[in-house]
Amino acid sequence: MRKHALSLLALCALGPIAPASAQDNAPRVHGIPAALALEAAEAAQALCAAHGNTTTALVVDQTGLPIVMLSANGAGALGQRLVTAKANTAAKLKMPSGEAARRYKTEDAILFQLASDPAMGIPLPGGFPILAHGEVMGAIAVSGASKEVNDEQCAEAGLDKIKDRLN
């Protein structure tokens, strides 16, 4: 009986370790370094703010997981939801979200991808894939711009800030 109790005790002690070690074997996703993501988001925010906009900028990895999100003071919660959908659309479809917005109405394959992934939703302009070595490494998106510049211009400013250091 004591032998079984010791075995059970040892098993209980090792139990919490098993899930942690399983996480180490999970597939790795790729994105850009956090420092570059932050620099891109800051550049996007700076252009928008210079024109009086209160926006949210998001940089995600290739699966749509956030690397950096910056929301200006006073940015709306809706903007955070929309910027997430824009970034996911750009990263997963490997095209600007504005292009997806134009094409999904006539291309069933794009419509199917959008409908099958709730993280994308109805595509809206403002998200761009981030390419490095010909591979999509993630996306940058902006939501909330409405004065003098639009979401696409702000996101492009962020992408332009870092694009020469991606290859």
VMD Tcl script that builds the backbone (N, CA, C; Angstrom):
set m [mol new atoms 501]
animate dup $m
set s [atomselect $m all]
$s set {name element resname resid chain x y z} {
  {N N MET 1 A 0.824 -1.189 0.000}
  {CA C MET 1 A 0.000 0.000 0.000}
  {C C MET 1 A 0.870 1.255 0.000}
  {N N ARG 2 A 1.927 1.217 0.810}
  {CA C ARG 2 A 2.795 2.377 0.895}
  {C C ARG 2 A 3.481 2.634 -0.447}
  {N N LYS 3 A 3.835 1.570 -1.169}
  {CA C LYS 3 A 4.465 1.691 -2.472}
  {C C LYS 3 A 3.534 2.418 -3.442}
  {N N HIS 4 A 2.238 2.085 -3.407}
  {CA C HIS 4 A 1.261 2.740 -4.282}
  {C C HIS 4 A 1.072 4.198 -3.888}
  {N N ALA 5 A 1.103 4.477 -2.595}
  {CA C ALA 5 A 0.942 5.850 -2.125}
  {C C ALA 5 A 2.115 6.713 -2.580}
  {N N LEU 6 A 3.340 6.168 -2.501}
  {CA C LEU 6 A 4.504 6.909 -2.955}
  {C C LEU 6 A 4.461 7.132 -4.467}
  {N N SER 7 A 4.018 6.139 -5.214}
  {CA C SER 7 A 3.891 6.295 -6.664}
  {C C SER 7 A 2.873 7.367 -6.997}
  {N N LEU 8 A 1.747 7.371 -6.282}
  {CA C LEU 8 A 0.714 8.366 -6.509}
  {C C LEU 8 A 1.222 9.762 -6.145}
  {N N LEU 9 A 1.951 9.852 -5.044}
  {CA C LEU 9 A 2.524 11.122 -4.626}
  {C C LEU 9 A 3.514 11.640 -5.681}
  {N N ALA 10 A 4.352 10.768 -6.202}
  {CA C ALA 10 A 5.310 11.163 -7.233}
  {C C ALA 10 A 4.591 11.606 -8.499}
  {N N LEU 11 A 3.541 10.916 -8.872}
  {CA C LEU 11 A 2.762 11.274 -10.055}
  {C C LEU 11 A 2.095 12.635 -9.869}
  {N N CYS 12 A 1.553 12.888 -8.707}
  {CA C CYS 12 A 0.918 14.184 -8.435}
  {C C CYS 12 A 1.937 15.309 -8.460}
  {N N ALA 13 A 3.126 15.037 -7.961}
  {CA C ALA 13 A 4.163 16.059 -7.940}
  {C C ALA 13 A 4.631 16.404 -9.352}
  {N N LEU 14 A 4.652 15.424 -10.248}
  {CA C LEU 14 A 5.093 15.659 -11.619}
  {C C LEU 14 A 3.970 16.151 -12.518}
  {N N GLY 15 A 2.742 16.029 -12.098}
  {CA C GLY 15 A 1.582 16.411 -12.915}
  {C C GLY 15 A 1.639 17.825 -13.446}
  {N N PRO 16 A 1.899 18.822 -12.585}
  {CA C PRO 16 A 1.945 20.199 -13.088}
  {C C PRO 16 A 3.077 20.459 -14.080}
  {N N ILE 17 A 4.106 19.619 -14.070}
  {CA C ILE 17 A 5.237 19.808 -14.970}
  {C C ILE 17 A 4.879 19.382 -16.388}
  {N N ALA 18 A 4.052 18.390 -16.542}
  {CA C ALA 18 A 3.735 17.862 -17.863}
  {C C ALA 18 A 3.154 18.904 -18.809}
  {N N PRO 19 A 2.150 19.701 -18.408}
  {CA C PRO 19 A 1.633 20.689 -19.357}
  {C C PRO 19 A 2.677 21.722 -19.769}
  {N N ALA 20 A 3.550 22.114 -18.871}
  {CA C ALA 20 A 4.570 23.097 -19.213}
  {C C ALA 20 A 5.532 22.532 -20.246}
  {N N SER 21 A 5.916 21.274 -20.095}
  {CA C SER 21 A 6.837 20.695 -21.066}
  {C C SER 21 A 6.149 20.477 -22.403}
  {N N ALA 22 A 4.857 20.230 -22.406}
  {CA C ALA 22 A 4.122 20.069 -23.658}
  {C C ALA 22 A 4.113 21.385 -24.437}
  {N N GLN 23 A 4.083 22.523 -23.744}
  {CA C GLN 23 A 4.097 23.817 -24.423}
  {C C GLN 23 A 5.404 24.044 -25.171}
  {N N ASP 24 A 6.495 23.483 -24.670}
  {CA C ASP 24 A 7.782 23.647 -25.336}
  {C C ASP 24 A 7.811 22.966 -26.698}
  {N N ASN 25 A 6.952 21.972 -26.905}
  {CA C ASN 25 A 6.925 21.240 -28.153}
  {C C ASN 25 A 5.923 21.813 -29.147}
  {N N ALA 26 A 5.256 22.882 -28.790}
  {CA C ALA 26 A 4.253 23.480 -29.677}
  {C C ALA 26 A 4.935 24.070 -30.904}
  {N N PRO 27 A 4.230 24.070 -32.047}
  {CA C PRO 27 A 4.815 24.687 -33.245}
  {C C PRO 27 A 5.107 26.161 -33.004}
  {N N ARG 28 A 6.180 26.626 -33.560}
  {CA C ARG 28 A 6.577 28.024 -33.411}
  {C C ARG 28 A 6.042 28.832 -34.590}
  {N N VAL 29 A 5.555 30.010 -34.293}
  {CA C VAL 29 A 5.128 30.921 -35.346}
  {C C VAL 29 A 6.177 32.008 -35.470}
  {N N HIS 30 A 6.197 32.639 -36.612}
  {CA C HIS 30 A 7.203 33.660 -36.859}
  {C C HIS 30 A 6.540 35.011 -37.020}
  {N N GLY 31 A 7.236 35.996 -36.578}
  {CA C GLY 31 A 6.807 37.366 -36.736}
  {C C GLY 31 A 8.055 38.227 -36.796}
  {N N ILE 32 A 7.868 39.514 -36.807}
  {CA C ILE 32 A 9.018 40.402 -36.804}
  {C C ILE 32 A 9.441 40.651 -35.355}
  {N N PRO 33 A 10.657 41.088 -35.124}
  {CA C PRO 33 A 11.084 41.384 -33.749}
  {C C PRO 33 A 10.190 42.448 -33.111}
  {N N ALA 34 A 10.004 42.335 -31.828}
  {CA C ALA 34 A 9.130 43.263 -31.099}
  {C C ALA 34 A 9.590 44.711 -31.247}
  {N N ALA 35 A 10.891 44.943 -31.281}
  {CA C ALA 35 A 11.398 46.312 -31.416}
  {C C ALA 35 A 10.975 46.928 -32.752}
  {N N LEU 36 A 11.033 46.153 -33.827}
  {CA C LEU 36 A 10.582 46.647 -35.134}
  {C C LEU 36 A 9.075 46.850 -35.145}
  {N N ALA 37 A 8.350 45.933 -34.527}
  {CA C ALA 37 A 6.892 46.055 -34.460}
  {C C ALA 37 A 6.499 47.338 -33.725}
  {N N LEU 38 A 7.172 47.608 -32.633}
  {CA C LEU 38 A 6.895 48.820 -31.868}
  {C C LEU 38 A 7.213 50.071 -32.694}
  {N N GLU 39 A 8.329 50.053 -33.385}
  {CA C GLU 39 A 8.718 51.192 -34.210}
  {C C GLU 39 A 7.680 51.442 -35.323}
  {N N ALA 40 A 7.203 50.380 -35.941}
  {CA C ALA 40 A 6.191 50.515 -36.998}
  {C C ALA 40 A 4.887 51.077 -36.439}
  {N N ALA 41 A 4.449 50.551 -35.308}
  {CA C ALA 41 A 3.207 51.018 -34.694}
  {C C ALA 41 A 3.329 52.483 -34.274}
  {N N GLU 42 A 4.485 52.853 -33.726}
  {CA C GLU 42 A 4.692 54.250 -33.324}
  {C C GLU 42 A 4.674 55.187 -34.532}
  {N N ALA 43 A 5.274 54.774 -35.639}
  {CA C ALA 43 A 5.283 55.611 -36.841}
  {C C ALA 43 A 3.871 55.778 -37.402}
  {N N ALA 44 A 3.105 54.705 -37.386}
  {CA C ALA 44 A 1.713 54.775 -37.852}
  {C C ALA 44 A 0.909 55.724 -36.964}
  {N N GLN 45 A 1.071 55.577 -35.662}
  {CA C GLN 45 A 0.368 56.448 -34.712}
  {C C GLN 45 A 0.790 57.905 -34.882}
  {N N ALA 46 A 2.066 58.136 -35.123}
  {CA C ALA 46 A 2.576 59.504 -35.244}
  {C C ALA 46 A 1.942 60.226 -36.428}
  {N N LEU 47 A 1.831 59.543 -37.575}
  {CA C LEU 47 A 1.208 60.181 -38.737}
  {C C LEU 47 A -0.252 60.500 -38.447}
  {N N CYS 48 A -0.953 59.557 -37.877}
  {CA C CYS 48 A -2.368 59.778 -37.559}
  {C C CYS 48 A -2.528 60.928 -36.562}
  {N N ALA 49 A -1.731 60.923 -35.518}
  {CA C ALA 49 A -1.835 61.958 -34.480}
  {C C ALA 49 A -1.499 63.341 -35.035}
  {N N ALA 50 A -0.545 63.407 -35.956}
  {CA C ALA 50 A -0.165 64.682 -36.557}
  {C C ALA 50 A -1.330 65.329 -37.309}
  {N N HIS 51 A -2.294 64.513 -37.689}
  {CA C HIS 51 A -3.469 65.013 -38.405}
  {C C HIS 51 A -4.717 65.020 -37.518}
  {N N GLY 52 A -4.522 64.921 -36.214}
  {CA C GLY 52 A -5.633 65.041 -35.275}
  {C C GLY 52 A -6.471 63.789 -35.084}
  {N N ASN 53 A -5.928 62.639 -35.434}
  {CA C ASN 53 A -6.673 61.382 -35.295}
  {C C ASN 53 A -6.303 60.648 -34.010}
  {N N THR 54 A -7.276 59.999 -33.437}
  {CA C THR 54 A -7.091 59.158 -32.259}
  {C C THR 54 A -7.284 57.721 -32.718}
  {N N THR 55 A -6.185 56.999 -32.877}
  {CA C THR 55 A -6.236 55.688 -33.530}
  {C C THR 55 A -5.633 54.579 -32.679}
  {N N THR 56 A -5.802 53.373 -33.191}
  {CA C THR 56 A -5.144 52.190 -32.645}
  {C C THR 56 A -4.331 51.566 -33.771}
  {N N ALA 57 A -3.078 51.223 -33.477}
  {CA C ALA 57 A -2.200 50.537 -34.425}
  {C C ALA 57 A -1.846 49.177 -33.831}
  {N N LEU 58 A -1.826 48.165 -34.699}
  {CA C LEU 58 A -1.547 46.797 -34.263}
  {C C LEU 58 A -0.592 46.131 -35.231}
  {N N VAL 59 A 0.402 45.429 -34.691}
  {CA C VAL 59 A 1.285 44.585 -35.480}
  {C C VAL 59 A 1.115 43.161 -34.957}
  {N N VAL 60 A 0.862 42.227 -35.893}
  {CA C VAL 60 A 0.651 40.825 -35.527}
  {C C VAL 60 A 1.691 39.942 -36.215}
  {N N ASP 61 A 1.815 38.711 -35.713}
  {CA C ASP 61 A 2.693 37.742 -36.367}
  {C C ASP 61 A 1.938 37.090 -37.529}
  {N N GLN 62 A 2.544 36.080 -38.141}
  {CA C GLN 62 A 1.949 35.489 -39.332}
  {C C GLN 62 A 0.650 34.734 -39.073}
  {N N THR 63 A 0.346 34.410 -37.834}
  {CA C THR 63 A -0.921 33.748 -37.525}
  {C C THR 63 A -1.978 34.709 -37.011}
  {N N GLY 64 A -1.613 35.983 -36.883}
  {CA C GLY 64 A -2.556 36.982 -36.396}
  {C C GLY 64 A -2.474 37.254 -34.908}
  {N N LEU 65 A -1.497 36.674 -34.227}
  {CA C LEU 65 A -1.331 36.934 -32.794}
  {C C LEU 65 A -0.615 38.263 -32.605}
  {N N PRO 66 A -1.049 39.065 -31.627}
  {CA C PRO 66 A -0.464 40.402 -31.460}
  {C C PRO 66 A 0.992 40.379 -31.025}
  {N N ILE 67 A 1.762 41.288 -31.618}
  {CA C ILE 67 A 3.125 41.556 -31.163}
  {C C ILE 67 A 3.089 42.871 -30.393}
  {N N VAL 68 A 2.475 43.904 -30.999}
  {CA C VAL 68 A 2.357 45.223 -30.378}
  {C C VAL 68 A 1.011 45.831 -30.743}
  {N N MET 69 A 0.329 46.393 -29.745}
  {CA C MET 69 A -0.864 47.202 -30.000}
  {C C MET 69 A -0.702 48.512 -29.252}
  {N N LEU 70 A -0.880 49.611 -29.973}
  {CA C LEU 70 A -0.833 50.944 -29.374}
  {C C LEU 70 A -2.169 51.625 -29.622}
  {N N SER 71 A -2.804 52.053 -28.558}
  {CA C SER 71 A -4.053 52.805 -28.667}
  {C C SER 71 A -3.819 54.189 -28.092}
  {N N ALA 72 A -4.124 55.207 -28.897}
  {CA C ALA 72 A -3.983 56.581 -28.422}
  {C C ALA 72 A -4.989 56.838 -27.311}
  {N N ASN 73 A -4.667 57.756 -26.427}
  {CA C ASN 73 A -5.580 58.130 -25.364}
  {C C ASN 73 A -6.892 58.608 -25.982}
  {N N GLY 74 A -7.978 57.956 -25.638}
  {CA C GLY 74 A -9.279 58.311 -26.185}
  {C C GLY 74 A -9.710 57.454 -27.365}
  {N N ALA 75 A -8.849 56.536 -27.813}
  {CA C ALA 75 A -9.232 55.644 -28.914}
  {C C ALA 75 A -10.360 54.738 -28.445}
  {N N GLY 76 A -11.276 54.446 -29.341}
  {CA C GLY 76 A -12.442 53.648 -28.982}
  {C C GLY 76 A -12.183 52.156 -28.976}
  {N N ALA 77 A -12.980 51.454 -28.196}
  {CA C ALA 77 A -12.885 49.993 -28.133}
  {C C ALA 77 A -13.214 49.370 -29.482}
  {N N LEU 78 A -14.139 49.967 -30.214}
  {CA C LEU 78 A -14.476 49.447 -31.537}
  {C C LEU 78 A -13.251 49.469 -32.441}
  {N N GLY 79 A -12.454 50.513 -32.348}
  {CA C GLY 79 A -11.236 50.598 -33.148}
  {C C GLY 79 A -10.287 49.456 -32.862}
  {N N GLN 80 A -10.197 49.043 -31.606}
  {CA C GLN 80 A -9.335 47.914 -31.260}
  {C C GLN 80 A -9.853 46.619 -31.876}
  {N N ARG 81 A -11.154 46.458 -31.908}
  {CA C ARG 81 A -11.717 45.252 -32.530}
  {C C ARG 81 A -11.510 45.275 -34.036}
  {N N LEU 82 A -11.738 46.432 -34.645}
  {CA C LEU 82 A -11.592 46.531 -36.095}
  {C C LEU 82 A -10.140 46.370 -36.527}
  {N N VAL 83 A -9.205 46.955 -35.780}
  {CA C VAL 83 A -7.800 46.845 -36.152}
  {C C VAL 83 A -7.339 45.388 -36.069}
  {N N THR 84 A -7.875 44.637 -35.132}
  {CA C THR 84 A -7.533 43.222 -35.012}
  {C C THR 84 A -8.010 42.457 -36.243}
  {N N ALA 85 A -9.225 42.728 -36.691}
  {CA C ALA 85 A -9.765 42.056 -37.882}
  {C C ALA 85 A -8.952 42.442 -39.121}
  {N N LYS 86 A -8.589 43.708 -39.235}
  {CA C LYS 86 A -7.810 44.160 -40.392}
  {C C LYS 86 A -6.445 43.472 -40.438}
  {N N ALA 87 A -5.774 43.415 -39.299}
  {CA C ALA 87 A -4.453 42.791 -39.246}
  {C C ALA 87 A -4.540 41.296 -39.531}
  {N N ASN 88 A -5.542 40.629 -38.967}
  {CA C ASN 88 A -5.725 39.198 -39.226}
  {C C ASN 88 A -5.993 38.946 -40.701}
  {N N THR 89 A -6.822 39.775 -41.304}
  {CA C THR 89 A -7.133 39.619 -42.723}
  {C C THR 89 A -5.874 39.759 -43.569}
  {N N ALA 90 A -5.085 40.796 -43.314}
  {CA C ALA 90 A -3.863 41.023 -44.091}
  {C C ALA 90 A -2.856 39.890 -43.904}
  {N N ALA 91 A -2.691 39.425 -42.684}
  {CA C ALA 91 A -1.711 38.364 -42.414}
  {C C ALA 91 A -2.153 37.025 -43.006}
  {N N LYS 92 A -3.395 36.675 -42.807}
  {CA C LYS 92 A -3.862 35.347 -43.216}
  {C C LYS 92 A -4.158 35.236 -44.706}
  {N N LEU 93 A -4.650 36.317 -45.305}
  {CA C LEU 93 A -4.919 36.288 -46.747}
  {C C LEU 93 A -3.715 36.728 -47.570}
  {N N LYS 94 A -2.687 37.238 -46.880}
  {CA C LYS 94 A -1.439 37.650 -47.534}
  {C C LYS 94 A -1.673 38.739 -48.573}
  {N N MET 95 A -2.565 39.661 -48.221}
  {CA C MET 95 A -2.860 40.804 -49.090}
  {C C MET 95 A -3.372 41.936 -48.226}
  {N N PRO 96 A -3.306 43.164 -48.718}
  {CA C PRO 96 A -3.880 44.268 -47.945}
  {C C PRO 96 A -5.360 44.028 -47.671}
  {N N SER 97 A -5.808 44.423 -46.492}
  {CA C SER 97 A -7.219 44.211 -46.150}
  {C C SER 97 A -8.140 45.006 -47.069}
  {N N GLY 98 A -7.664 46.133 -47.587}
  {CA C GLY 98 A -8.449 46.900 -48.542}
  {C C GLY 98 A -8.646 46.144 -49.844}
  {N N GLU 99 A -7.625 45.419 -50.279}
  {CA C GLU 99 A -7.744 44.584 -51.476}
  {C C GLU 99 A -8.738 43.453 -51.223}
  {N N ALA 100 A -8.663 42.847 -50.046}
  {CA C ALA 100 A -9.625 41.792 -49.693}
  {C C ALA 100 A -11.049 42.344 -49.686}
  {N N ALA 101 A -11.195 43.601 -49.234}
  {CA C ALA 101 A -12.516 44.239 -49.201}
  {C C ALA 101 A -13.079 44.394 -50.608}
  {N N ARG 102 A -12.219 44.652 -51.574}
  {CA C ARG 102 A -12.676 44.787 -52.958}
  {C C ARG 102 A -12.946 43.429 -53.598}
  {N N ARG 103 A -12.135 42.429 -53.273}
  {CA C ARG 103 A -12.188 41.149 -53.984}
  {C C ARG 103 A -13.185 40.138 -53.424}
  {N N TYR 104 A -13.538 40.228 -52.147}
  {CA C TYR 104 A -14.374 39.173 -51.572}
  {C C TYR 104 A -15.776 39.130 -52.171}
  {N N LYS 105 A -16.212 40.227 -52.752}
  {CA C LYS 105 A -17.559 40.280 -53.330}
  {C C LYS 105 A -17.654 39.490 -54.633}
  {N N THR 106 A -16.526 39.273 -55.293}
  {CA C THR 106 A -16.544 38.573 -56.576}
  {C C THR 106 A -15.730 37.283 -56.583}
  {N N GLU 107 A -14.933 37.047 -55.549}
  {CA C GLU 107 A -14.083 35.852 -55.512}
  {C C GLU 107 A -14.506 34.954 -54.362}
  {N N ASP 108 A -15.103 33.836 -54.721}
  {CA C ASP 108 A -15.642 32.919 -53.718}
  {C C ASP 108 A -14.583 32.373 -52.767}
  {N N ALA 109 A -13.362 32.157 -53.251}
  {CA C ALA 109 A -12.315 31.602 -52.385}
  {C C ALA 109 A -12.010 32.557 -51.227}
  {N N ILE 110 A -11.955 33.842 -51.525}
  {CA C ILE 110 A -11.693 34.827 -50.469}
  {C C ILE 110 A -12.885 34.916 -49.531}
  {N N LEU 111 A -14.079 34.938 -50.085}
  {CA C LEU 111 A -15.287 34.966 -49.263}
  {C C LEU 111 A -15.325 33.767 -48.323}
  {N N PHE 112 A -14.976 32.582 -48.822}
  {CA C PHE 112 A -14.978 31.380 -47.997}
  {C C PHE 112 A -13.968 31.497 -46.859}
  {N N GLN 113 A -12.761 31.985 -47.159}
  {CA C GLN 113 A -11.751 32.144 -46.109}
  {C C GLN 113 A -12.225 33.120 -45.034}
  {N N LEU 114 A -12.819 34.214 -45.459}
  {CA C LEU 114 A -13.320 35.208 -44.507}
  {C C LEU 114 A -14.436 34.621 -43.647}
  {N N ALA 115 A -15.337 33.888 -44.283}
  {CA C ALA 115 A -16.478 33.316 -43.557}
  {C C ALA 115 A -16.053 32.218 -42.597}
  {N N SER 116 A -14.961 31.534 -42.909}
  {CA C SER 116 A -14.542 30.409 -42.064}
  {C C SER 116 A -13.629 30.815 -40.908}
  {N N ASP 117 A -13.228 32.076 -40.851}
  {CA C ASP 117 A -12.345 32.537 -39.773}
  {C C ASP 117 A -12.955 33.769 -39.103}
  {N N PRO 118 A -13.582 33.602 -37.947}
  {CA C PRO 118 A -14.224 34.739 -37.282}
  {C C PRO 118 A -13.259 35.843 -36.865}
  {N N ALA 119 A -11.969 35.575 -36.835}
  {CA C ALA 119 A -10.994 36.611 -36.479}
  {C C ALA 119 A -10.837 37.646 -37.591}
  {N N MET 120 A -11.284 37.298 -38.812}
  {CA C MET 120 A -11.154 38.239 -39.917}
  {C C MET 120 A -12.414 39.084 -40.102}
  {N N GLY 121 A -13.564 38.468 -40.195}
  {CA C GLY 121 A -14.801 39.225 -40.381}
  {C C GLY 121 A -14.894 39.863 -41.746}
  {N N ILE 122 A -15.726 40.880 -41.880}
  {CA C ILE 122 A -15.873 41.603 -43.134}
  {C C ILE 122 A -14.646 42.492 -43.294}
  {N N PRO 123 A -13.929 42.370 -44.404}
  {CA C PRO 123 A -12.685 43.127 -44.543}
  {C C PRO 123 A -12.905 44.626 -44.729}
  {N N LEU 124 A -12.046 45.384 -44.090}
  {CA C LEU 124 A -12.045 46.844 -44.176}
  {C C LEU 124 A -10.629 47.310 -44.487}
  {N N PRO 125 A -10.467 48.404 -45.214}
  {CA C PRO 125 A -9.128 48.911 -45.518}
  {C C PRO 125 A -8.383 49.336 -44.249}
  {N N GLY 126 A -7.048 49.199 -44.291}
  {CA C GLY 126 A -6.230 49.659 -43.178}
  {C C GLY 126 A -5.207 48.661 -42.690}
  {N N GLY 127 A -5.159 47.462 -43.292}
  {CA C GLY 127 A -4.185 46.450 -42.889}
  {C C GLY 127 A -3.296 46.049 -44.048}
  {N N PHE 128 A -2.004 45.824 -43.776}
  {CA C PHE 128 A -1.046 45.434 -44.806}
  {C C PHE 128 A -0.189 44.283 -44.306}
  {N N PRO 129 A 0.070 43.292 -45.166}
  {CA C PRO 129 A 0.990 42.223 -44.760}
  {C C PRO 129 A 2.408 42.763 -44.644}
  {N N ILE 130 A 3.165 42.165 -43.755}
  {CA C ILE 130 A 4.579 42.500 -43.588}
  {C C ILE 130 A 5.372 41.351 -44.204}
  {N N LEU 131 A 6.173 41.677 -45.225}
  {CA C LEU 131 A 6.938 40.666 -45.949}
  {C C LEU 131 A 8.412 40.742 -45.586}
  {N N ALA 132 A 9.021 39.577 -45.421}
  {CA C ALA 132 A 10.468 39.473 -45.215}
  {C C ALA 132 A 10.941 38.240 -45.971}
  {N N HIS 133 A 11.903 38.423 -46.830}
  {CA C HIS 133 A 12.436 37.319 -47.644}
  {C C HIS 133 A 11.326 36.651 -48.449}
  {N N GLY 134 A 10.363 37.424 -48.927}
  {CA C GLY 134 A 9.275 36.896 -49.737}
  {C C GLY 134 A 8.204 36.148 -48.961}
  {N N GLU 135 A 8.305 36.137 -47.654}
  {CA C GLU 135 A 7.349 35.417 -46.801}
  {C C GLU 135 A 6.577 36.407 -45.933}
  {N N VAL 136 A 5.287 36.145 -45.768}
  {CA C VAL 136 A 4.486 36.991 -44.881}
  {C C VAL 136 A 4.878 36.677 -43.448}
  {N N MET 137 A 5.363 37.703 -42.749}
  {CA C MET 137 A 5.796 37.544 -41.361}
  {C C MET 137 A 4.775 38.100 -40.378}
  {N N GLY 138 A 3.719 38.700 -40.906}
  {CA C GLY 138 A 2.705 39.288 -40.055}
  {C C GLY 138 A 1.981 40.381 -40.796}
  {N N ALA 139 A 1.458 41.332 -40.044}
  {CA C ALA 139 A 0.728 42.443 -40.653}
  {C C ALA 139 A 0.726 43.632 -39.708}
  {N N ILE 140 A 0.494 44.800 -40.300}
  {CA C ILE 140 A 0.276 46.023 -39.534}
  {C C ILE 140 A -1.067 46.581 -39.954}
  {N N ALA 141 A -1.807 47.100 -38.993}
  {CA C ALA 141 A -3.112 47.685 -39.293}
  {C C ALA 141 A -3.359 48.883 -38.394}
  {N N VAL 142 A -4.209 49.780 -38.883}
  {CA C VAL 142 A -4.612 50.979 -38.143}
  {C C VAL 142 A -6.115 51.121 -38.261}
  {N N SER 143 A -6.728 51.599 -37.192}
  {CA C SER 143 A -8.158 51.891 -37.213}
  {C C SER 143 A -8.425 53.170 -36.428}
  {N N GLY 144 A -9.327 53.993 -36.956}
  {CA C GLY 144 A -9.749 55.197 -36.253}
  {C C GLY 144 A -9.425 56.501 -36.942}
  {N N ALA 145 A -8.653 56.474 -38.043}
  {CA C ALA 145 A -8.301 57.710 -38.738}
  {C C ALA 145 A -9.478 58.201 -39.567}
  {N N SER 146 A -9.739 59.488 -39.508}
  {CA C SER 146 A -10.828 60.047 -40.315}
  {C C SER 146 A -10.560 61.483 -40.742}
  {N N LYS 147 A -9.536 62.092 -40.202}
  {CA C LYS 147 A -9.224 63.492 -40.501}
  {C C LYS 147 A -7.963 63.576 -41.347}
  {N N GLU 148 A -8.074 64.088 -42.553}
  {CA C GLU 148 A -6.967 64.376 -43.458}
  {C C GLU 148 A -6.195 63.156 -43.947}
  {N N VAL 149 A -6.031 62.133 -43.141}
  {CA C VAL 149 A -5.387 60.885 -43.558}
  {C C VAL 149 A -6.328 59.740 -43.227}
  {N N ASN 150 A -6.123 58.602 -43.888}
  {CA C ASN 150 A -6.964 57.441 -43.587}
  {C C ASN 150 A -6.136 56.321 -42.958}
  {N N ASP 151 A -6.818 55.268 -42.559}
  {CA C ASP 151 A -6.160 54.139 -41.898}
  {C C ASP 151 A -5.043 53.556 -42.755}
  {N N GLU 152 A -5.289 53.436 -44.061}
  {CA C GLU 152 A -4.287 52.853 -44.951}
  {C C GLU 152 A -3.012 53.704 -44.987}
  {N N GLN 153 A -3.164 55.012 -45.071}
  {CA C GLN 153 A -1.984 55.880 -45.123}
  {C C GLN 153 A -1.162 55.770 -43.833}
  {N N CYS 154 A -1.831 55.689 -42.716}
  {CA C CYS 154 A -1.111 55.573 -41.436}
  {C C CYS 154 A -0.411 54.225 -41.321}
  {N N ALA 155 A -1.089 53.146 -41.709}
  {CA C ALA 155 A -0.466 51.818 -41.657}
  {C C ALA 155 A 0.720 51.747 -42.610}
  {N N GLU 156 A 0.584 52.328 -43.794}
  {CA C GLU 156 A 1.694 52.334 -44.752}
  {C C GLU 156 A 2.890 53.107 -44.203}
  {N N ALA 157 A 2.639 54.195 -43.468}
  {CA C ALA 157 A 3.730 54.953 -42.859}
  {C C ALA 157 A 4.504 54.073 -41.873}
  {N N GLY 158 A 3.787 53.265 -41.111}
  {CA C GLY 158 A 4.447 52.343 -40.190}
  {C C GLY 158 A 5.262 51.296 -40.917}
  {N N LEU 159 A 4.687 50.747 -41.964}
  {CA C LEU 159 A 5.388 49.736 -42.762}
  {C C LEU 159 A 6.613 50.341 -43.447}
  {N N ASP 160 A 6.470 51.543 -43.988}
  {CA C ASP 160 A 7.592 52.217 -44.650}
  {C C ASP 160 A 8.755 52.452 -43.684}
  {N N LYS 161 A 8.440 52.700 -42.429}
  {CA C LYS 161 A 9.470 52.990 -41.421}
  {C C LYS 161 A 10.419 51.816 -41.209}
  {N N ILE 162 A 9.928 50.595 -41.389}
  {CA C ILE 162 A 10.738 49.412 -41.070}
  {C C ILE 162 A 11.082 48.529 -42.272}
  {N N LYS 163 A 10.462 48.764 -43.422}
  {CA C LYS 163 A 10.565 47.798 -44.525}
  {C C LYS 163 A 11.989 47.541 -45.005}
  {N N ASP 164 A 12.875 48.525 -44.923}
  {CA C ASP 164 A 14.245 48.308 -45.380}
  {C C ASP 164 A 15.059 47.429 -44.429}
  {N N ARG 165 A 14.524 47.148 -43.254}
  {CA C ARG 165 A 15.237 46.294 -42.278}
  {C C ARG 165 A 14.600 44.912 -42.135}
  {N N LEU 166 A 13.682 44.580 -43.020}
  {CA C LEU 166 A 12.999 43.285 -42.930}
  {C C LEU 166 A 13.713 42.178 -43.697}
  {N N ASN 167 A 14.540 42.517 -44.640}
  {CA C ASN 167 A 15.203 41.485 -45.470}
  {C C ASN 167 A 16.602 41.186 -45.020}
}
mol reanalyze $m
mol bondsrecalc $m
mol representation Tube
mol addrep $m
